[in-house]
């Protein structure tokens, strides 16, 4: 959820969540079909009962429902937001033109 907010991935419906059967049982699949959105303001799935806003504070407010303590939620937020701060450096390294980076900039929420 926090990663989806960070990159404005608003196509987070149930069909884009998958599981893999391993010898030890079912596990969550690696991420797939992820495309940042520049023109959406909310997730497909609500974060709480009434709100789907791309908002880190909203995500943190429901942390207790995932059995997360405040300190754990802060750690998750930092873990997701810190690497994202380098997205332009990585984009440049892999040859994404500056003009395309400018277009995508609005999709990346750093705070």
N, CA, C and O atoms as a GROMACS GRO file, in nm:
protein
  444
    1UNK      N    1   0.082  -0.118   0.000
    1UNK     CA    2   0.000   0.000   0.000
    1UNK      C    3   0.088   0.126   0.000
    1UNK      O    4   0.064   0.219  -0.077
    2UNK      N    5   0.187   0.128   0.086
    2UNK     CA    6   0.275   0.245   0.095
    2UNK      C    7   0.353   0.262  -0.035
    2UNK      O    8   0.370   0.374  -0.083
    3UNK      N    9   0.401   0.153  -0.092
    3UNK     CA   10   0.471   0.162  -0.220
    3UNK      C   11   0.378   0.215  -0.329
    3UNK      O   12   0.419   0.298  -0.410
    4UNK      N   13   0.254   0.169  -0.331
    4UNK     CA   14   0.158   0.218  -0.430
    4UNK      C   15   0.137   0.368  -0.417
    4UNK      O   16   0.129   0.438  -0.518
    5UNK      N   17   0.129   0.417  -0.294
    5UNK     CA   18   0.116   0.562  -0.273
    5UNK      C   19   0.241   0.633  -0.323
    5UNK      O   20   0.232   0.735  -0.392
    6UNK      N   21   0.358   0.579  -0.290
    6UNK     CA   22   0.485   0.643  -0.325
    6UNK      C   23   0.502   0.664  -0.475
    6UNK      O   24   0.557   0.766  -0.517
    7UNK      N   25   0.454   0.569  -0.554
    7UNK     CA   26   0.473   0.582  -0.699
    7UNK      C   27   0.344   0.612  -0.774
    7UNK      O   28   0.340   0.606  -0.897
    8UNK      N   29   0.238   0.645  -0.699
    8UNK     CA   30   0.107   0.674  -0.760
    8UNK      C   31   0.060   0.558  -0.848
    8UNK      O   32   0.014   0.578  -0.960
    9UNK      N   33   0.074   0.438  -0.795
    9UNK     CA   34   0.024   0.320  -0.865
    9UNK      C   35  -0.122   0.303  -0.826
    9UNK      O   36  -0.153   0.250  -0.719
   10UNK      N   37  -0.212   0.347  -0.913
   10UNK     CA   38  -0.354   0.352  -0.880
   10UNK      C   39  -0.435   0.237  -0.938
   10UNK      O   40  -0.558   0.237  -0.928
   11UNK      N   41  -0.369   0.140  -0.997
   11UNK     CA   42  -0.439   0.025  -1.056
   11UNK      C   43  -0.425  -0.097  -0.964
   11UNK      O   44  -0.402  -0.208  -1.011
   12UNK      N   45  -0.440  -0.074  -0.836
   12UNK     CA   46  -0.413  -0.176  -0.734
   12UNK      C   47  -0.536  -0.261  -0.702
   12UNK      O   48  -0.562  -0.290  -0.585
   13UNK      N   49  -0.610  -0.300  -0.803
   13UNK     CA   50  -0.730  -0.381  -0.780
   13UNK      C   51  -0.692  -0.526  -0.749
   13UNK      O   52  -0.576  -0.565  -0.762
   14UNK      N   53  -0.791  -0.604  -0.707
   14UNK     CA   54  -0.765  -0.742  -0.662
   14UNK      C   55  -0.700  -0.829  -0.768
   14UNK      O   56  -0.626  -0.922  -0.734
   15UNK      N   57  -0.724  -0.804  -0.894
   15UNK     CA   58  -0.666  -0.887  -1.000
   15UNK      C   59  -0.517  -0.865  -1.017
   15UNK      O   60  -0.449  -0.943  -1.084
   16UNK      N   61  -0.464  -0.759  -0.957
   16UNK     CA   62  -0.321  -0.732  -0.965
   16UNK      C   63  -0.249  -0.772  -0.837
   16UNK      O   64  -0.140  -0.721  -0.808
   17UNK      N   65  -0.308  -0.861  -0.760
   17UNK     CA   66  -0.244  -0.920  -0.644
   17UNK      C   67  -0.242  -1.071  -0.668
   17UNK      O   68  -0.346  -1.131  -0.698
   18UNK      N   69  -0.127  -1.131  -0.656
   18UNK     CA   70  -0.117  -1.273  -0.686
   18UNK      C   71  -0.042  -1.351  -0.580
   18UNK      O   72   0.027  -1.294  -0.496
   19UNK      N   73  -0.058  -1.480  -0.586
   19UNK     CA   74   0.008  -1.570  -0.493
   19UNK      C   75   0.074  -1.683  -0.571
   19UNK      O   76   0.032  -1.718  -0.681
   20UNK      N   77   0.180  -1.738  -0.512
   20UNK     CA   78   0.250  -1.851  -0.571
   20UNK      C   79   0.246  -1.967  -0.472
   20UNK      O   80   0.263  -1.948  -0.352
   21UNK      N   81   0.222  -2.085  -0.525
   21UNK     CA   82   0.224  -2.204  -0.440
   21UNK      C   83   0.366  -2.259  -0.438
   21UNK      O   84   0.421  -2.295  -0.542
   22UNK      N   85   0.423  -2.266  -0.320
   22UNK     CA   86   0.557  -2.319  -0.302
   22UNK      C   87   0.547  -2.449  -0.221
   22UNK      O   88   0.440  -2.480  -0.168
   23UNK      N   89   0.655  -2.525  -0.212
   23UNK     CA   90   0.651  -2.646  -0.129
   23UNK      C   91   0.612  -2.618   0.016
   23UNK      O   92   0.563  -2.706   0.086
   24UNK      N   93   0.636  -2.494   0.062
   24UNK     CA   94   0.602  -2.457   0.200
   24UNK      C   95   0.464  -2.393   0.212
   24UNK      O   96   0.422  -2.358   0.323
   25UNK      N   97   0.395  -2.377   0.102
   25UNK     CA   98   0.262  -2.316   0.106
   25UNK      C   99   0.254  -2.194   0.016
   25UNK      O  100   0.344  -2.167  -0.063
   26UNK      N  101   0.145  -2.120   0.029
   26UNK     CA  102   0.122  -2.002  -0.054
   26UNK      C  103   0.202  -1.883  -0.005
   26UNK      O  104   0.214  -1.860   0.115
   27UNK      N  105   0.258  -1.808  -0.100
   27UNK     CA  106   0.329  -1.683  -0.068
   27UNK      C  107   0.280  -1.574  -0.163
   27UNK      O  108   0.229  -1.603  -0.272
   28UNK      N  109   0.296  -1.451  -0.121
   28UNK     CA  110   0.262  -1.338  -0.207
   28UNK      C  111   0.360  -1.334  -0.323
   28UNK      O  112   0.481  -1.348  -0.303
   29UNK      N  113   0.310  -1.316  -0.443
   29UNK     CA  114   0.398  -1.313  -0.561
   29UNK      C  115   0.479  -1.184  -0.565
   29UNK      O  116   0.442  -1.086  -0.501
   30UNK      N  117   0.589  -1.184  -0.639
   30UNK     CA  118   0.661  -1.059  -0.661
   30UNK      C  119   0.569  -0.959  -0.732
   30UNK      O  120   0.471  -0.997  -0.796
   31UNK      N  121   0.603  -0.833  -0.721
   31UNK     CA  122   0.522  -0.728  -0.784
   31UNK      C  123   0.523  -0.744  -0.936
   31UNK      O  124   0.623  -0.784  -0.995
   32UNK      N  125   0.410  -0.710  -0.998
   32UNK     CA  126   0.399  -0.715  -1.144
   32UNK      C  127   0.294  -0.614  -1.190
   32UNK      O  128   0.213  -0.568  -1.110
   33UNK      N  129   0.295  -0.581  -1.318
   33UNK     CA  130   0.196  -0.491  -1.378
   33UNK      C  131   0.185  -0.359  -1.303
   33UNK      O  132   0.075  -0.313  -1.272
   34UNK      N  133   0.299  -0.299  -1.274
   34UNK     CA  134   0.300  -0.174  -1.198
   34UNK      C  135   0.342  -0.059  -1.288
   34UNK      O  136   0.450  -0.058  -1.346
   35UNK      N  137   0.253   0.038  -1.300
   35UNK     CA  138   0.279   0.157  -1.381
   35UNK      C  139   0.235   0.280  -1.303
   35UNK      O  140   0.117   0.292  -1.269
   36UNK      N  141   0.326   0.373  -1.275
   36UNK     CA  142   0.288   0.496  -1.207
   36UNK      C  143   0.184   0.574  -1.288
   36UNK      O  144   0.184   0.570  -1.411
   37UNK      N  145   0.098   0.644  -1.218
   37UNK     CA  146  -0.005   0.725  -1.282
   37UNK      C  147   0.019   0.872  -1.251
   37UNK      O  148   0.042   0.909  -1.136
   38UNK      N  149   0.014   0.954  -1.354
   38UNK     CA  150   0.037   1.096  -1.333
   38UNK      C  151  -0.091   1.175  -1.310
   38UNK      O  152  -0.085   1.290  -1.267
   39UNK      N  153  -0.207   1.116  -1.338
   39UNK     CA  154  -0.330   1.194  -1.337
   39UNK      C  155  -0.438   1.140  -1.244
   39UNK      O  156  -0.555   1.176  -1.260
   40UNK      N  157  -0.403   1.057  -1.149
   40UNK     CA  158  -0.502   1.002  -1.056
   40UNK      C  159  -0.472   1.051  -0.915
   40UNK      O  160  -0.357   1.081  -0.881
   41UNK      N  161  -0.575   1.058  -0.833
   41UNK     CA  162  -0.557   1.107  -0.696
   41UNK      C  163  -0.584   1.001  -0.591
   41UNK      O  164  -0.571   1.028  -0.471
   42UNK      N  165  -0.622   0.880  -0.634
   42UNK     CA  166  -0.652   0.777  -0.536
   42UNK      C  167  -0.626   0.638  -0.588
   42UNK      O  168  -0.620   0.614  -0.709
   43UNK      N  169  -0.612   0.545  -0.494
   43UNK     CA  170  -0.593   0.405  -0.527
   43UNK      C  171  -0.725   0.343  -0.572
   43UNK      O  172  -0.831   0.400  -0.547
   44UNK      N  173  -0.719   0.229  -0.638
   44UNK     CA  174  -0.841   0.157  -0.675
   44UNK      C  175  -0.907   0.100  -0.549
   44UNK      O  176  -1.029   0.097  -0.539
   45UNK      N  177  -0.826   0.055  -0.455
   45UNK     CA  178  -0.877   0.000  -0.330
   45UNK      C  179  -0.864   0.105  -0.220
   45UNK      O  180  -0.763   0.175  -0.212
   46UNK      N  181  -0.965   0.116  -0.136
   46UNK     CA  182  -0.959   0.211  -0.026
   46UNK      C  183  -0.851   0.173   0.074
   46UNK      O  184  -0.818   0.056   0.091
   47UNK      N  185  -0.796   0.274   0.139
   47UNK     CA  186  -0.700   0.254   0.246
   47UNK      C  187  -0.774   0.231   0.378
   47UNK      O  188  -0.741   0.141   0.454
   48UNK      N  189  -0.874   0.314   0.403
   48UNK     CA  190  -0.963   0.289   0.517
   48UNK      C  191  -1.104   0.271   0.464
   48UNK      O  192  -1.122   0.253   0.343
   49UNK      N  193  -1.202   0.275   0.548
   49UNK     CA  194  -1.340   0.247   0.504
   49UNK      C  195  -1.393   0.348   0.404
   49UNK      O  196  -1.482   0.315   0.325
   50UNK      N  197  -1.340   0.470   0.405
   50UNK     CA  198  -1.398   0.576   0.324
   50UNK      C  199  -1.303   0.646   0.228
   50UNK      O  200  -1.347   0.728   0.148
   51UNK      N  201  -1.175   0.615   0.233
   51UNK     CA  202  -1.078   0.700   0.166
   51UNK      C  203  -0.974   0.617   0.090
   51UNK      O  204  -0.921   0.519   0.141
   52UNK      N  205  -0.946   0.659  -0.032
   52UNK     CA  206  -0.844   0.593  -0.113
   52UNK      C  207  -0.732   0.688  -0.154
   52UNK      O  208  -0.657   0.660  -0.247
   53UNK      N  209  -0.722   0.802  -0.084
   53UNK     CA  210  -0.625   0.906  -0.120
   53UNK      C  211  -0.481   0.856  -0.117
   53UNK      O  212  -0.446   0.770  -0.036
   54UNK      N  213  -0.400   0.910  -0.206
   54UNK     CA  214  -0.257   0.880  -0.208
   54UNK      C  215  -0.190   0.962  -0.097
   54UNK      O  216  -0.132   1.067  -0.122
   55UNK      N  217  -0.200   0.912   0.025
   55UNK     CA  218  -0.161   0.989   0.142
   55UNK      C  219  -0.090   0.899   0.243
   55UNK      O  220  -0.149   0.804   0.294
   56UNK      N  221   0.037   0.928   0.270
   56UNK     CA  222   0.115   0.847   0.363
   56UNK      C  223   0.057   0.851   0.505
   56UNK      O  224   0.058   0.750   0.574
   57UNK      N  225   0.006   0.967   0.548
   57UNK     CA  226  -0.053   0.976   0.682
   57UNK      C  227  -0.177   0.888   0.693
   57UNK      O  228  -0.201   0.826   0.797
   58UNK      N  229  -0.256   0.882   0.587
   58UNK     CA  230  -0.372   0.795   0.585
   58UNK      C  231  -0.329   0.649   0.598
   58UNK      O  232  -0.388   0.572   0.675
   59UNK      N  233  -0.226   0.610   0.524
   59UNK     CA  234  -0.175   0.473   0.534
   59UNK      C  235  -0.127   0.443   0.676
   59UNK      O  236  -0.154   0.336   0.730
   60UNK      N  237  -0.057   0.538   0.735
   60UNK     CA  238  -0.007   0.517   0.871
   60UNK      C  239  -0.123   0.504   0.969
   60UNK      O  240  -0.113   0.430   1.067
   61UNK      N  241  -0.232   0.574   0.945
   61UNK     CA  242  -0.346   0.571   1.037
   61UNK      C  243  -0.414   0.434   1.044
   61UNK      O  244  -0.486   0.407   1.140
   62UNK      N  245  -0.392   0.350   0.945
   62UNK     CA  246  -0.454   0.216   0.947
   62UNK      C  247  -0.352   0.107   0.984
   62UNK      O  248  -0.384  -0.012   0.978
   63UNK      N  249  -0.233   0.148   1.020
   63UNK     CA  250  -0.128   0.052   1.053
   63UNK      C  251  -0.167  -0.049   1.159
   63UNK      O  252  -0.128  -0.165   1.152
   64UNK      N  253  -0.245  -0.006   1.258
   64UNK     CA  254  -0.285  -0.098   1.366
   64UNK      C  255  -0.369  -0.214   1.313
   64UNK      O  256  -0.367  -0.322   1.372
   65UNK      N  257  -0.442  -0.194   1.204
   65UNK     CA  258  -0.522  -0.303   1.146
   65UNK      C  259  -0.434  -0.411   1.083
   65UNK      O  260  -0.478  -0.523   1.059
   66UNK      N  261  -0.309  -0.374   1.057
   66UNK     CA  262  -0.211  -0.470   1.003
   66UNK      C  263  -0.116  -0.517   1.113
   66UNK      O  264  -0.012  -0.578   1.086
   67UNK      N  265  -0.155  -0.487   1.238
   67UNK     CA  266  -0.077  -0.524   1.357
   67UNK      C  267   0.062  -0.462   1.356
   67UNK      O  268   0.160  -0.523   1.399
   68UNK      N  269   0.068  -0.338   1.308
   68UNK     CA  270   0.194  -0.265   1.305
   68UNK      C  271   0.195  -0.160   1.415
   68UNK      O  272   0.097  -0.088   1.435
   69UNK      N  273   0.306  -0.150   1.485
   69UNK     CA  274   0.325  -0.044   1.582
   69UNK      C  275   0.368   0.081   1.506
   69UNK      O  276   0.413   0.072   1.392
   70UNK      N  277   0.354   0.196   1.569
   70UNK     CA  278   0.389   0.323   1.504
   70UNK      C  279   0.533   0.322   1.456
   70UNK      O  280   0.562   0.370   1.347
   71UNK      N  281   0.624   0.270   1.537
   71UNK     CA  282   0.765   0.267   1.499
   71UNK      C  283   0.787   0.177   1.376
   71UNK      O  284   0.873   0.207   1.293
   72UNK      N  285   0.711   0.068   1.366
   72UNK     CA  286   0.722  -0.020   1.250
   72UNK      C  287   0.669   0.049   1.125
   72UNK      O  288   0.726   0.036   1.016
   73UNK      N  289   0.561   0.122   1.141
   73UNK     CA  290   0.504   0.194   1.027
   73UNK      C  291   0.602   0.302   0.980
   73UNK      O  292   0.620   0.321   0.859
   74UNK      N  293   0.663   0.372   1.074
   74UNK     CA  294   0.763   0.473   1.036
   74UNK      C  295   0.878   0.410   0.959
   74UNK      O  296   0.927   0.466   0.862
   75UNK      N  297   0.920   0.292   1.003
   75UNK     CA  298   1.028   0.220   0.934
   75UNK      C  299   0.986   0.185   0.791
   75UNK      O  300   1.064   0.203   0.697
   76UNK      N  301   0.865   0.136   0.774
   76UNK     CA  302   0.815   0.101   0.641
   76UNK      C  303   0.812   0.225   0.552
   76UNK      O  304   0.853   0.220   0.436
   77UNK      N  305   0.762   0.335   0.605
   77UNK     CA  306   0.756   0.459   0.526
   77UNK      C  307   0.896   0.502   0.482
   77UNK      O  308   0.916   0.537   0.365
   78UNK      N  309   0.993   0.499   0.574
   78UNK     CA  310   1.130   0.536   0.538
   78UNK      C  311   1.188   0.438   0.436
   78UNK      O  312   1.254   0.479   0.340
   79UNK      N  313   1.162   0.310   0.457
   79UNK     CA  314   1.215   0.206   0.368
   79UNK      C  315   1.165   0.224   0.225
   79UNK      O  316   1.237   0.195   0.130
   80UNK      N  317   1.043   0.269   0.210
   80UNK     CA  318   0.986   0.290   0.076
   80UNK      C  319   1.028   0.426   0.020
   80UNK      O  320   1.062   0.435  -0.098
   81UNK      N  321   1.024   0.529   0.101
   81UNK     CA  322   1.050   0.664   0.051
   81UNK      C  323   1.198   0.691   0.022
   81UNK      O  324   1.228   0.761  -0.074
   82UNK      N  325   1.290   0.638   0.102
   82UNK     CA  326   1.431   0.670   0.082
   82UNK      C  327   1.486   0.625  -0.053
   82UNK      O  328   1.548   0.706  -0.121
   83UNK      N  329   1.467   0.500  -0.094
   83UNK     CA  330   1.519   0.462  -0.227
   83UNK      C  331   1.450   0.538  -0.340
   83UNK      O  332   1.511   0.564  -0.444
   84UNK      N  333   1.325   0.572  -0.320
   84UNK     CA  334   1.252   0.642  -0.425
   84UNK      C  335   1.312   0.780  -0.454
   84UNK      O  336   1.299   0.831  -0.565
   85UNK      N  337   1.376   0.838  -0.354
   85UNK     CA  338   1.437   0.970  -0.373
   85UNK      C  339   1.542   0.968  -0.484
   85UNK      O  340   1.573   1.072  -0.542
   86UNK      N  341   1.598   0.850  -0.512
   86UNK     CA  342   1.703   0.837  -0.613
   86UNK      C  343   1.649   0.800  -0.751
   86UNK      O  344   1.727   0.765  -0.840
   87UNK      N  345   1.519   0.806  -0.770
   87UNK     CA  346   1.463   0.755  -0.896
   87UNK      C  347   1.517   0.831  -1.017
   87UNK      O  348   1.537   0.770  -1.122
   88UNK      N  349   1.540   0.961  -1.004
   88UNK     CA  350   1.592   1.037  -1.120
   88UNK      C  351   1.735   0.995  -1.154
   88UNK      O  352   1.771   0.989  -1.272
   89UNK      N  353   1.814   0.968  -1.054
   89UNK     CA  354   1.951   0.921  -1.077
   89UNK      C  355   1.950   0.789  -1.152
   89UNK      O  356   2.023   0.770  -1.249
   90UNK      N  357   1.865   0.698  -1.107
   90UNK     CA  358   1.854   0.567  -1.173
   90UNK      C  359   1.798   0.583  -1.314
   90UNK      O  360   1.847   0.520  -1.407
   91UNK      N  361   1.697   0.667  -1.329
   91UNK     CA  362   1.638   0.690  -1.462
   91UNK      C  363   1.745   0.742  -1.559
   91UNK      O  364   1.751   0.698  -1.674
   92UNK      N  365   1.828   0.833  -1.512
   92UNK     CA  366   1.935   0.887  -1.597
   92UNK      C  367   2.035   0.778  -1.634
   92UNK      O  368   2.077   0.768  -1.749
   93UNK      N  369   2.071   0.695  -1.535
   93UNK     CA  370   2.168   0.587  -1.559
   93UNK      C  371   2.119   0.487  -1.663
   93UNK      O  372   2.200   0.431  -1.737
   94UNK      N  373   1.990   0.465  -1.669
   94UNK     CA  374   1.938   0.367  -1.765
   94UNK      C  375   1.888   0.432  -1.894
   94UNK      O  376   1.827   0.366  -1.978
   95UNK      N  377   1.916   0.562  -1.908
   95UNK     CA  378   1.891   0.628  -2.036
   95UNK      C  379   1.754   0.688  -2.057
   95UNK      O  380   1.716   0.714  -2.172
   96UNK      N  381   1.678   0.710  -1.952
   96UNK     CA  382   1.548   0.775  -1.968
   96UNK      C  383   1.572   0.925  -1.984
   96UNK      O  384   1.632   0.988  -1.898
   97UNK      N  385   1.526   0.982  -2.095
   97UNK     CA  386   1.550   1.124  -2.121
   97UNK      C  387   1.492   1.214  -2.012
   97UNK      O  388   1.391   1.181  -1.950
   98UNK      N  389   1.557   1.327  -1.990
   98UNK     CA  390   1.512   1.424  -1.891
   98UNK      C  391   1.368   1.468  -1.917
   98UNK      O  392   1.292   1.489  -1.823
   99UNK      N  393   1.331   1.483  -2.043
   99UNK     CA  394   1.194   1.525  -2.077
   99UNK      C  395   1.091   1.424  -2.025
   99UNK      O  396   0.984   1.464  -1.980
  100UNK      N  397   1.122   1.296  -2.030
  100UNK     CA  398   1.030   1.194  -1.978
  100UNK      C  399   1.032   1.190  -1.826
  100UNK      O  400   0.930   1.161  -1.763
  101UNK      N  401   1.146   1.220  -1.767
  101UNK     CA  402   1.154   1.227  -1.621
  101UNK      C  403   1.066   1.340  -1.569
  101UNK      O  404   1.000   1.326  -1.466
  102UNK      N  405   1.066   1.451  -1.639
  102UNK     CA  406   0.983   1.565  -1.599
  102UNK      C  407   0.836   1.528  -1.602
  102UNK      O  408   0.760   1.564  -1.512
  103UNK      N  409   0.794   1.456  -1.706
  103UNK     CA  410   0.654   1.412  -1.717
  103UNK      C  411   0.617   1.321  -1.600
  103UNK      O  412   0.508   1.333  -1.545
  104UNK      N  413   0.706   1.232  -1.563
  104UNK     CA  414   0.677   1.133  -1.458
  104UNK      C  415   0.695   1.186  -1.316
  104UNK      O  416   0.650   1.124  -1.221
  105UNK      N  417   0.760   1.300  -1.302
  105UNK     CA  418   0.793   1.354  -1.170
  105UNK      C  419   0.671   1.364  -1.078
  105UNK      O  420   0.683   1.339  -0.958
  106UNK      N  421   0.556   1.402  -1.132
  106UNK     CA  422   0.436   1.419  -1.049
  106UNK      C  423   0.387   1.288  -0.989
  106UNK      O  424   0.314   1.288  -0.890
  107UNK      N  425   0.427   1.175  -1.047
  107UNK     CA  426   0.381   1.045  -0.997
  107UNK      C  427   0.454   1.002  -0.870
  107UNK      O  428   0.402   0.922  -0.793
  108UNK      N  429   0.573   1.055  -0.848
  108UNK     CA  430   0.653   1.011  -0.734
  108UNK      C  431   0.633   1.102  -0.614
  108UNK      O  432   0.665   1.221  -0.618
  109UNK      N  433   0.578   1.045  -0.508
  109UNK     CA  434   0.546   1.119  -0.386
  109UNK      C  435   0.656   1.090  -0.284
  109UNK      O  436   0.668   0.979  -0.232
  110UNK      N  437   0.736   1.191  -0.256
  110UNK     CA  438   0.850   1.170  -0.168
  110UNK      C  439   0.820   1.200  -0.022
  110UNK      O  440   0.902   1.170   0.065
  111UNK      N  441   0.704   1.260   0.008
  111UNK     CA  442   0.667   1.291   0.148
  111UNK      C  443   0.521   1.264   0.170
  111UNK      O  444   0.470   1.283   0.280
   0.00000   0.00000   0.00000
